[in-house]
Amino acid sequence: MDDVSVGIILVLGTVVTSLIGLRWWRHRRAGKLADKLLAEVIKGKDAFRR
């Protein structure tokens, strides 16, 4: 393989890895927020009015 094809493979691998990482991070952050809201609801607080 020449240098161009190696570069293309590296760029594609980087893009795919970063997209998977972003999706994981958003899912994790949304899960933490949902857990916090649920805990406030269980305590009897109104979680939607600040």
PQR file with spaces between the fields and no chain letter, atoms N, CA, C, O and H, PARSE charges and radii, in Angstrom:
ATOM       1  N    MET     1       0.844   -1.187    0.000 -0.4000 1.5000
ATOM       2  CA   MET     1       0.000    0.000    0.000 -0.0000 2.0000
ATOM       3  C    MET     1       0.883    1.242    0.000  0.5500 1.7000
ATOM       4  O    MET     1       1.942    1.280    0.626 -0.5500 1.4000
ATOM       5  N    ASP     2       0.421    2.234   -0.708 -0.4000 1.5000
ATOM       6  CA   ASP     2       1.203    3.466   -0.737 -0.0000 2.0000
ATOM       7  C    ASP     2       0.765    4.405    0.390  0.5500 1.7000
ATOM       8  O    ASP     2      -0.162    4.107    1.144 -0.5500 1.4000
ATOM       9  H    ASP     2      -0.439    2.202   -1.217  0.4000 1.0000
ATOM      10  N    ASP     3       1.442    5.521    0.482 -0.4000 1.5000
ATOM      11  CA   ASP     3       1.210    6.446    1.601 -0.0000 2.0000
ATOM      12  C    ASP     3      -0.198    7.033    1.599  0.5500 1.7000
ATOM      13  O    ASP     3      -0.768    7.291    2.659 -0.5500 1.4000
ATOM      14  H    ASP     3       2.194    5.763   -0.130  0.4000 1.0000
ATOM      15  N    VAL     4      -0.760    7.245    0.405 -0.4000 1.5000
ATOM      16  CA   VAL     4      -2.089    7.859    0.328 -0.0000 2.0000
ATOM      17  C    VAL     4      -3.142    6.929    0.917  0.5500 1.7000
ATOM      18  O    VAL     4      -3.998    7.369    1.684 -0.5500 1.4000
ATOM      19  H    VAL     4      -0.296    7.036   -0.456  0.4000 1.0000
ATOM      20  N    SER     5      -3.087    5.659    0.568 -0.4000 1.5000
ATOM      21  CA   SER     5      -4.098    4.730    1.085 -0.0000 2.0000
ATOM      22  C    SER     5      -3.944    4.527    2.592  0.5500 1.7000
ATOM      23  O    SER     5      -4.942    4.369    3.295 -0.5500 1.4000
ATOM      24  H    SER     5      -2.392    5.302   -0.056  0.4000 1.0000
ATOM      25  N    VAL     6      -2.722    4.529    3.093 -0.4000 1.5000
ATOM      26  CA   VAL     6      -2.512    4.426    4.542 -0.0000 2.0000
ATOM      27  C    VAL     6      -3.099    5.653    5.233  0.5500 1.7000
ATOM      28  O    VAL     6      -3.725    5.529    6.286 -0.5500 1.4000
ATOM      29  H    VAL     6      -1.911    4.658    2.522  0.4000 1.0000
ATOM      30  N    GLY     7      -2.906    6.822    4.659 -0.4000 1.5000
ATOM      31  CA   GLY     7      -3.466    8.051    5.228 -0.0000 2.0000
ATOM      32  C    GLY     7      -4.980    8.033    5.242  0.5500 1.7000
ATOM      33  O    GLY     7      -5.602    8.446    6.220 -0.5500 1.4000
ATOM      34  H    GLY     7      -2.397    6.923    3.804  0.4000 1.0000
ATOM      35  N    ILE     8      -5.580    7.553    4.150 -0.4000 1.5000
ATOM      36  CA   ILE     8      -7.043    7.474    4.078 -0.0000 2.0000
ATOM      37  C    ILE     8      -7.573    6.527    5.144  0.5500 1.7000
ATOM      38  O    ILE     8      -8.561    6.835    5.812 -0.5500 1.4000
ATOM      39  H    ILE     8      -5.074    7.217    3.355  0.4000 1.0000
ATOM      40  N    ILE     9      -6.930    5.384    5.310 -0.4000 1.5000
ATOM      41  CA   ILE     9      -7.369    4.412    6.319 -0.0000 2.0000
ATOM      42  C    ILE     9      -7.246    5.013    7.720  0.5500 1.7000
ATOM      43  O    ILE     9      -8.132    4.828    8.554 -0.5500 1.4000
ATOM      44  H    ILE     9      -6.127    5.134    4.768  0.4000 1.0000
ATOM      45  N    LEU    10      -6.152    5.732    7.981 -0.4000 1.5000
ATOM      46  CA   LEU    10      -5.981    6.358    9.294 -0.0000 2.0000
ATOM      47  C    LEU    10      -7.044    7.419    9.552  0.5500 1.7000
ATOM      48  O    LEU    10      -7.583    7.500   10.656 -0.5500 1.4000
ATOM      49  H    LEU    10      -5.432    5.882    7.304  0.4000 1.0000
ATOM      50  N    VAL    11      -7.351    8.234    8.544 -0.4000 1.5000
ATOM      51  CA   VAL    11      -8.372    9.276    8.710 -0.0000 2.0000
ATOM      52  C    VAL    11      -9.734    8.650    8.959  0.5500 1.7000
ATOM      53  O    VAL    11     -10.466    9.096    9.843 -0.5500 1.4000
ATOM      54  H    VAL    11      -6.914    8.169    7.647  0.4000 1.0000
ATOM      55  N    LEU    12     -10.085    7.626    8.194 -0.4000 1.5000
ATOM      56  CA   LEU    12     -11.379    6.968    8.385 -0.0000 2.0000
ATOM      57  C    LEU    12     -11.467    6.323    9.766  0.5500 1.7000
ATOM      58  O    LEU    12     -12.500    6.407   10.430 -0.5500 1.4000
ATOM      59  H    LEU    12      -9.491    7.264    7.476  0.4000 1.0000
ATOM      60  N    GLY    13     -10.395    5.687   10.193 -0.4000 1.5000
ATOM      61  CA   GLY    13     -10.384    5.079   11.517 -0.0000 2.0000
ATOM      62  C    GLY    13     -10.547    6.110   12.620  0.5500 1.7000
ATOM      63  O    GLY    13     -11.249    5.869   13.602 -0.5500 1.4000
ATOM      64  H    GLY    13      -9.556    5.619    9.654  0.4000 1.0000
ATOM      65  N    THR    14      -9.897    7.260   12.461 -0.4000 1.5000
ATOM      66  CA   THR    14     -10.015    8.329   13.452 -0.0000 2.0000
ATOM      67  C    THR    14     -11.438    8.872   13.511  0.5500 1.7000
ATOM      68  O    THR    14     -11.970    9.104   14.597 -0.5500 1.4000
ATOM      69  H    THR    14      -9.326    7.456   11.663  0.4000 1.0000
ATOM      70  N    VAL    15     -12.054    9.076   12.355 -0.4000 1.5000
ATOM      71  CA   VAL    15     -13.422    9.601   12.308 -0.0000 2.0000
ATOM      72  C    VAL    15     -14.394    8.620   12.954  0.5500 1.7000
ATOM      73  O    VAL    15     -15.237    9.019   13.757 -0.5500 1.4000
ATOM      74  H    VAL    15     -11.622    8.887   11.473  0.4000 1.0000
ATOM      75  N    VAL    16     -14.280    7.346   12.610 -0.4000 1.5000
ATOM      76  CA   VAL    16     -15.189    6.339   13.173 -0.0000 2.0000
ATOM      77  C    VAL    16     -15.017    6.254   14.687  0.5500 1.7000
ATOM      78  O    VAL    16     -16.001    6.201   15.424 -0.5500 1.4000
ATOM      79  H    VAL    16     -13.595    7.021   11.958  0.4000 1.0000
ATOM      80  N    THR    17     -13.772    6.242   15.149 -0.4000 1.5000
ATOM      81  CA   THR    17     -13.516    6.162   16.586 -0.0000 2.0000
ATOM      82  C    THR    17     -14.066    7.380   17.317  0.5500 1.7000
ATOM      83  O    THR    17     -14.645    7.244   18.395 -0.5500 1.4000
ATOM      84  H    THR    17     -12.973    6.285   14.550  0.4000 1.0000
ATOM      85  N    SER    18     -13.893    8.568   16.744 -0.4000 1.5000
ATOM      86  CA   SER    18     -14.386    9.775   17.413 -0.0000 2.0000
ATOM      87  C    SER    18     -15.907    9.810   17.437  0.5500 1.7000
ATOM      88  O    SER    18     -16.489   10.257   18.426 -0.5500 1.4000
ATOM      89  H    SER    18     -13.423    8.679   15.868  0.4000 1.0000
ATOM      90  N    LEU    19     -16.567    9.353   16.378 -0.4000 1.5000
ATOM      91  CA   LEU    19     -18.033    9.323   16.373 -0.0000 2.0000
ATOM      92  C    LEU    19     -18.568    8.358   17.419  0.5500 1.7000
ATOM      93  O    LEU    19     -19.537    8.665   18.114 -0.5500 1.4000
ATOM      94  H    LEU    19     -16.094    8.990   15.575  0.4000 1.0000
ATOM      95  N    ILE    20     -17.942    7.197   17.532 -0.4000 1.5000
ATOM      96  CA   ILE    20     -18.368    6.230   18.551 -0.0000 2.0000
ATOM      97  C    ILE    20     -18.150    6.818   19.945  0.5500 1.7000
ATOM      98  O    ILE    20     -18.998    6.661   20.823 -0.5500 1.4000
ATOM      99  H    ILE    20     -17.155    6.948   16.968  0.4000 1.0000
ATOM     100  N    GLY    21     -17.031    7.487   20.148 -0.4000 1.5000
ATOM     101  CA   GLY    21     -16.750    8.108   21.437 -0.0000 2.0000
ATOM     102  C    GLY    21     -17.746    9.198   21.785  0.5500 1.7000
ATOM     103  O    GLY    21     -18.174    9.299   22.934 -0.5500 1.4000
ATOM     104  H    GLY    21     -16.342    7.614   19.434  0.4000 1.0000
ATOM     105  N    LEU    22     -18.122   10.020   20.807 -0.4000 1.5000
ATOM     106  CA   LEU    22     -19.100   11.076   21.060 -0.0000 2.0000
ATOM     107  C    LEU    22     -20.459   10.501   21.418  0.5500 1.7000
ATOM     108  O    LEU    22     -21.127   10.992   22.329 -0.5500 1.4000
ATOM     109  H    LEU    22     -17.774    9.939   19.874  0.4000 1.0000
ATOM     110  N    ARG    23     -20.869    9.460   20.702 -0.4000 1.5000
ATOM     111  CA   ARG    23     -22.163    8.842   21.014 -0.0000 2.0000
ATOM     112  C    ARG    23     -22.145    8.254   22.418  0.5500 1.7000
ATOM     113  O    ARG    23     -23.128    8.379   23.147 -0.5500 1.4000
ATOM     114  H    ARG    23     -20.327    9.061   19.962  0.4000 1.0000
ATOM     115  N    TRP    24     -21.046    7.617   22.809 -0.4000 1.5000
ATOM     116  CA   TRP    24     -20.939    7.037   24.145 -0.0000 2.0000
ATOM     117  C    TRP    24     -20.991    8.134   25.206  0.5500 1.7000
ATOM     118  O    TRP    24     -21.665    7.986   26.225 -0.5500 1.4000
ATOM     119  H    TRP    24     -20.247    7.516   22.216  0.4000 1.0000
ATOM     120  N    TRP    25     -20.275    9.240   24.962 -0.4000 1.5000
ATOM     121  CA   TRP    25     -20.228   10.316   25.939 -0.0000 2.0000
ATOM     122  C    TRP    25     -21.608   10.950   26.125  0.5500 1.7000
ATOM     123  O    TRP    25     -22.014   11.220   27.255 -0.5500 1.4000
ATOM     124  H    TRP    25     -19.728    9.360   24.134  0.4000 1.0000
ATOM     125  N    ARG    26     -22.338   11.191   25.020 -0.4000 1.5000
ATOM     126  CA   ARG    26     -23.674   11.777   25.121 -0.0000 2.0000
ATOM     127  C    ARG    26     -24.620   10.849   25.855  0.5500 1.7000
ATOM     128  O    ARG    26     -25.428   11.294   26.671 -0.5500 1.4000
ATOM     129  H    ARG    26     -22.009   10.971   24.101  0.4000 1.0000
ATOM     130  N    HIS    27     -24.521    9.567   25.570 -0.4000 1.5000
ATOM     131  CA   HIS    27     -25.388    8.589   26.224 -0.0000 2.0000
ATOM     132  C    HIS    27     -25.106    8.554   27.725  0.5500 1.7000
ATOM     133  O    HIS    27     -26.030    8.483   28.536 -0.5500 1.4000
ATOM     134  H    HIS    27     -23.865    9.206   24.907  0.4000 1.0000
ATOM     135  N    ARG    28     -23.840    8.604   28.082 -0.4000 1.5000
ATOM     136  CA   ARG    28     -23.443    8.576   29.495 -0.0000 2.0000
ATOM     137  C    ARG    28     -23.931    9.826   30.215  0.5500 1.7000
ATOM     138  O    ARG    28     -24.453    9.745   31.327 -0.5500 1.4000
ATOM     139  H    ARG    28     -23.090    8.661   27.424  0.4000 1.0000
ATOM     140  N    ARG    29     -23.759   10.992   29.571 -0.4000 1.5000
ATOM     141  CA   ARG    29     -24.174   12.255   30.177 -0.0000 2.0000
ATOM     142  C    ARG    29     -25.694   12.300   30.340  0.5500 1.7000
ATOM     143  O    ARG    29     -26.193   12.757   31.369 -0.5500 1.4000
ATOM     144  H    ARG    29     -23.335   11.057   28.668  0.4000 1.0000
ATOM     145  N    ALA    30     -26.427   11.833   29.339 -0.4000 1.5000
ATOM     146  CA   ALA    30     -27.889   11.814   29.428 -0.0000 2.0000
ATOM     147  C    ALA    30     -28.348   10.854   30.518  0.5500 1.7000
ATOM     148  O    ALA    30     -29.331   11.125   31.209 -0.5500 1.4000
ATOM     149  H    ALA    30     -26.022   11.462   28.503  0.4000 1.0000
ATOM     150  N    GLY    31     -27.655    9.752   30.675 -0.4000 1.5000
ATOM     151  CA   GLY    31     -28.004    8.801   31.725 -0.0000 2.0000
ATOM     152  C    GLY    31     -27.808    9.390   33.109  0.5500 1.7000
ATOM     153  O    GLY    31     -28.625    9.163   34.002 -0.5500 1.4000
ATOM     154  H    GLY    31     -26.857    9.532   30.114  0.4000 1.0000
ATOM     155  N    LYS    32     -26.728   10.148   33.299 -0.4000 1.5000
ATOM     156  CA   LYS    32     -26.490   10.780   34.596 -0.0000 2.0000
ATOM     157  C    LYS    32     -27.566   11.813   34.900  0.5500 1.7000
ATOM     158  O    LYS    32     -28.030   11.909   36.036 -0.5500 1.4000
ATOM     159  H    LYS    32     -26.064   10.332   32.574  0.4000 1.0000
ATOM     160  N    LEU    33     -27.968   12.589   33.890 -0.4000 1.5000
ATOM     161  CA   LEU    33     -29.014   13.586   34.092 -0.0000 2.0000
ATOM     162  C    LEU    33     -30.339   12.922   34.442  0.5500 1.7000
ATOM     163  O    LEU    33     -31.060   13.395   35.321 -0.5500 1.4000
ATOM     164  H    LEU    33     -27.591   12.511   32.967  0.4000 1.0000
ATOM     165  N    ALA    34     -30.660   11.834   33.761 -0.4000 1.5000
ATOM     166  CA   ALA    34     -31.903   11.114   34.043 -0.0000 2.0000
ATOM     167  C    ALA    34     -31.882   10.544   35.458  0.5500 1.7000
ATOM     168  O    ALA    34     -32.901   10.574   36.148 -0.5500 1.4000
ATOM     169  H    ALA    34     -30.074   11.450   33.047  0.4000 1.0000
ATOM     170  N    ASP    35     -30.747   10.031   35.895 -0.4000 1.5000
ATOM     171  CA   ASP    35     -30.640    9.510   37.263 -0.0000 2.0000
ATOM     172  C    ASP    35     -30.842   10.623   38.292  0.5500 1.7000
ATOM     173  O    ASP    35     -31.488   10.417   39.320 -0.5500 1.4000
ATOM     174  H    ASP    35     -29.920   10.006   35.334  0.4000 1.0000
ATOM     175  N    LYS    36     -30.291   11.792   38.009 -0.4000 1.5000
ATOM     176  CA   LYS    36     -30.438   12.920   38.932 -0.0000 2.0000
ATOM     177  C    LYS    36     -31.901   13.357   39.016  0.5500 1.7000
ATOM     178  O    LYS    36     -32.421   13.586   40.108 -0.5500 1.4000
ATOM     179  H    LYS    36     -29.767   11.959   37.174  0.4000 1.0000
ATOM     180  N    LEU    37     -32.564   13.472   37.863 -0.4000 1.5000
ATOM     181  CA   LEU    37     -33.974   13.867   37.863 -0.0000 2.0000
ATOM     182  C    LEU    37     -34.824   12.842   38.596  0.5500 1.7000
ATOM     183  O    LEU    37     -35.723   13.204   39.355 -0.5500 1.4000
ATOM     184  H    LEU    37     -32.142   13.286   36.976  0.4000 1.0000
ATOM     185  N    LEU    38     -34.544   11.575   38.373 -0.4000 1.5000
ATOM     186  CA   LEU    38     -35.307   10.519   39.039 -0.0000 2.0000
ATOM     187  C    LEU    38     -35.104   10.574   40.553  0.5500 1.7000
ATOM     188  O    LEU    38     -36.055   10.388   41.313 -0.5500 1.4000
ATOM     189  H    LEU    38     -33.814   11.281   37.756  0.4000 1.0000
ATOM     190  N    ALA    39     -33.884   10.825   40.989 -0.4000 1.5000
ATOM     191  CA   ALA    39     -33.613   10.919   42.425 -0.0000 2.0000
ATOM     192  C    ALA    39     -34.370   12.092   43.042  0.5500 1.7000
ATOM     193  O    ALA    39     -34.871   11.984   44.161 -0.5500 1.4000
ATOM     194  H    ALA    39     -33.111   10.976   40.371  0.4000 1.0000
ATOM     195  N    GLU    40     -34.458   13.220   42.316 -0.4000 1.5000
ATOM     196  CA   GLU    40     -35.193   14.372   42.833 -0.0000 2.0000
ATOM     197  C    GLU    40     -36.686   14.080   42.901  0.5500 1.7000
ATOM     198  O    GLU    40     -37.356   14.501   43.843 -0.5500 1.4000
ATOM     199  H    GLU    40     -34.051   13.307   41.406  0.4000 1.0000
ATOM     200  N    VAL    41     -37.207   13.370   41.921 -0.4000 1.5000
ATOM     201  CA   VAL    41     -38.626   13.023   41.929 -0.0000 2.0000
ATOM     202  C    VAL    41     -38.925   12.087   43.097  0.5500 1.7000
ATOM     203  O    VAL    41     -39.951   12.225   43.763 -0.5500 1.4000
ATOM     204  H    VAL    41     -36.663   13.028   41.155  0.4000 1.0000
ATOM     205  N    ILE    42     -38.026   11.138   43.341 -0.4000 1.5000
ATOM     206  CA   ILE    42     -38.233   10.198   44.446 -0.0000 2.0000
ATOM     207  C    ILE    42     -38.218   10.939   45.790  0.5500 1.7000
ATOM     208  O    ILE    42     -38.970   10.592   46.701 -0.5500 1.4000
ATOM     209  H    ILE    42     -37.193   11.026   42.800  0.4000 1.0000
ATOM     210  N    LYS    43     -37.361   11.960   45.908 -0.4000 1.5000
ATOM     211  CA   LYS    43     -37.300   12.736   47.147 -0.0000 2.0000
ATOM     212  C    LYS    43     -38.543   13.600   47.336  0.5500 1.7000
ATOM     213  O    LYS    43     -38.783   14.104   48.433 -0.5500 1.4000
ATOM     214  H    LYS    43     -36.750   12.242   45.169  0.4000 1.0000
ATOM     215  N    GLY    44     -39.327   13.775   46.290 -0.4000 1.5000
ATOM     216  CA   GLY    44     -40.535   14.582   46.386 -0.0000 2.0000
ATOM     217  C    GLY    44     -40.360   15.996   45.878  0.5500 1.7000
ATOM     218  O    GLY    44     -41.278   16.809   45.989 -0.5500 1.4000
ATOM     219  H    GLY    44     -39.132   13.366   45.398  0.4000 1.0000
ATOM     220  N    LYS    45     -39.204   16.305   45.324 -0.4000 1.5000
ATOM     221  CA   LYS    45     -38.988   17.635   44.768 -0.0000 2.0000
ATOM     222  C    LYS    45     -39.553   17.680   43.356  0.5500 1.7000
ATOM     223  O    LYS    45     -39.683   16.654   42.688 -0.5500 1.4000
ATOM     224  H    LYS    45     -38.458   15.644   45.234  0.4000 1.0000
ATOM     225  N    ASP    46     -39.883   18.875   42.921 -0.4000 1.5000
ATOM     226  CA   ASP    46     -40.300   19.049   41.539 -0.0000 2.0000
ATOM     227  C    ASP    46     -39.039   19.275   40.717  0.5500 1.7000
ATOM     228  O    ASP    46     -38.431   20.343   40.788 -0.5500 1.4000
ATOM     229  H    ASP    46     -39.777   19.708   43.464  0.4000 1.0000
ATOM     230  N    ALA    47     -38.654   18.292   39.953 -0.4000 1.5000
ATOM     231  CA   ALA    47     -37.376   18.343   39.241 -0.0000 2.0000
ATOM     232  C    ALA    47     -37.440   19.227   38.003  0.5500 1.7000
ATOM     233  O    ALA    47     -36.400   19.598   37.459 -0.5500 1.4000
ATOM     234  H    ALA    47     -39.148   17.425   39.895  0.4000 1.0000
ATOM     235  N    PHE    48     -38.635   19.568   37.552 -0.4000 1.5000
ATOM     236  CA   PHE    48     -38.735   20.282   36.285 -0.0000 2.0000
ATOM     237  C    PHE    48     -38.855   21.786   36.476  0.5500 1.7000
ATOM     238  O    PHE    48     -38.676   22.544   35.523 -0.5500 1.4000
ATOM     239  H    PHE    48     -39.480   19.267   37.994  0.4000 1.0000
ATOM     240  N    ARG    49     -39.154   22.227   37.685 -0.4000 1.5000
ATOM     241  CA   ARG    49     -39.150   23.657   37.984 -0.0000 2.0000
ATOM     242  C    ARG    49     -37.941   23.944   38.848  0.5500 1.7000
ATOM     243  O    ARG    49     -37.758   23.323   39.895 -0.5500 1.4000
ATOM     244  H    ARG    49     -39.300   21.611   38.459  0.4000 1.0000
ATOM     245  N    ARG    50     -37.127   24.867   38.422 -0.4000 1.5000
ATOM     246  CA   ARG    50     -35.907   25.182   39.175 -0.0000 2.0000
ATOM     247  C    ARG    50     -36.128   26.427   40.004  0.5500 1.7000
ATOM     248  O    ARG    50     -35.222   26.865   40.714 -0.5500 1.4000
ATOM     249  H    ARG    50     -37.275   25.371   37.571  0.4000 1.0000
